[in-house]
Amino acid sequence: MRIVPSRLRARLSRCLIRFRADRKGATAMEFGLLCIPFFLMLMMIVETSLAFWTRQVLQEATNQASRTILTGESRTLYTGTVALQTAAFRDAVCARMNMAADCSSRLYIDVQPASSFPNSVASMVSSGTINVSLYQMRTVAPGEIVVIRTAYETPVITAGFFAGLSRLSNGKNVLESVVAFRAEPFPTT
């Protein structure tokens, strides 16, 4: 072990004292340490707000588009195969969402008649994926109870920092909407 001469020790001691007493750049150093968590928190707040807003827009668009099923107007609006009916209803929901993003490829629709009003509705997400094969538009009879579920896939901006925001295995989130009602006794012809 090498012994530091007393002059060198005194010199190091003075340097350390000057370093501790010097406050030039302390603000820059504090900003450098605090800006990263601050901006991450700000991004998280903006992303959470955007998710709430998009969820509300999805719910309102689903409510408005489902009125065509409620009143029986869907029988003339959504015709053709089940795939064409589902696509037409999805386009109706997307038109009411007024989103700039590609809505038709990220929105999933499920229209199911039910025997009674459900206490709860199962999520469309299972094991980190949306099972799209089960979801399509079914024809609704007058007076029948209907459950309409929509799921909208959204990207997660802060996924690298906050993995808990993602519900899908591809790192994206799914916003879901549910509407349940009894169809009006509309004429079938």
N, C-alpha and C positions, 0 to 999 in steps of 0.2 A: 504494500500500500504506500502510495506516494503522499508525502506531507506537503501541503500548499504553504509556501512562505507567507509570512504575516503581511508583507506589503501587498501581495497579490490578493490575499483574503480581504484586506481592508479596501482595496480597489473594487473588488467584486461586490462587497457590501455597500459601498457608495453607489455603484451602478444600480443595484437592486433598489435602494432607497429612492434614487432619482426616478427610476422606472415606475415605482409605485406612486410617487408624488405627482408625476406628469399626467395631466388629464387631457392633453391634446389628443383628439381622435377617439376619446371614450364614447362619444355619441355615435360615431360611425361604427364602432365595434358593437355597441348595444343594438343599433339598428340592424347590423349584419346578423346578429344572433336571433333577433326577434322577428325579422321580416319574413323568413320562410314559414314559421308556424302561423303568423298572422295572415299571410296570403293563402295558405292552405285552408285555414278556417274560413276565410272570406269566400274562396272557391266552393267550399262545402256548403256554406249558407246559400250561395247563389244556385248551386245545383239542387239543393233540397227545395228551395222556393220554386224553381223551374219544374221539378217533379210534382209538387202540389198543384201548380197552375195547370200543367198538362193533364193531370188526373182529373181536375175539375172540368176542363174542356172536354175530355173523353166522356165523362159521366153525362154532361149536358148534351153532347152530340148523340150519345146512345139513347138518352131519353127522347130527344126530338125525333130521331129516325125511327124509334120503336113505336111512335104514334101511328105510323102507317100500318103496323101489324095490329095494334089495338083497335083501329077502326075498320080493318078489313081491306083497306086500300092496297095493302101489299099483294093481294091476289092479282091485281092488274099491273102493279109496278114491277114486281119481281116474278117473271115468268121464265119458263125454260127448264133446263136441268137444275139439279140441286146446286151444282157448281156455279151456274149462271145466276141463280137466285142469291147465293151467298155473296158472290162478287158484286151484284147490284146493291145489296144491302150494305156491304162494306163500303162501296163507293158513296152511298148516301150518308153514312156516318162520317167518312172522310171529308165530304163536301161541307158538312156542318162543323168540322173541327177547324177548318181554315189554317191548316199547318203548312209551312213551307217545305217540310221534309217529305220524303216518300212514304206517304201514309198507307197506300194500298198494299205494299209489300211488308209492312210492319204491324198491320192490324189484323187480328184474328177474331172471328165471329162464331158464336154458338147460339142458336135459337132452338129451344127445346120446349115442347109441351110438357106439362107436369100434372100429376093427379091431384096435388094439393100445394099450397104455398109452402116453400121450404123454410125451415128454421135457419139453415145455413147453406151456403153454396160452396162446393169444392173449388179450389184454385185450379186454374188452367195450367199451372206450372207443376211438373212432376220430375224429380231427380235432375233439376237444373235445365230442363228443356220444356218447350211448349208442345204438347201432343196435338198437333194440328189435324191428325186423321180422325179424331173423335168429334171435331167441331165443324158444324155446317148448319145451314138453315133448314128447318123442318116446316112443313105446311101447318098452319094453325086453323083450327075449326072455331066457329062462333061460340062464345061463352067459355072457351077453354083457357086454363091457366097457362101462362107462358113465362119462361125464364130466359132472359137474353143476357149473355155474357160476352164481353169484349175484352181483349187483351192487346195492349199497345207496347211494342218493344222499343225501348229507348236506350241510347248509349249512356254510359257513365263516364263523365269527364275525369273525375278524380279516382278512377278504379285502381290505379297503381298505388295510391296512398290509402284509400279507404275501401278495401275489398268487400266489406260488409254491405255496401250499397248495391252490389250486384246479386241478382237472384238467379241468373242464368249461368250456365257453365262457360259461355262465351264472353263473360264479363259485362253483359248488358243487364238492364233492369226491365221488369214488366209491370206496367200499370194496368190494373184491372177495374172493370166496371160491371155492375149487375143491375138489371131492371127486371122486376117481376110484376105481373098484372094479370087480370082476367080480361080476355078479349071481349069486346062488345058483341052483342047478338046481331051481327051484320048479316045481310042476305048472302046466300052462297051462290047465287046466279048472277 
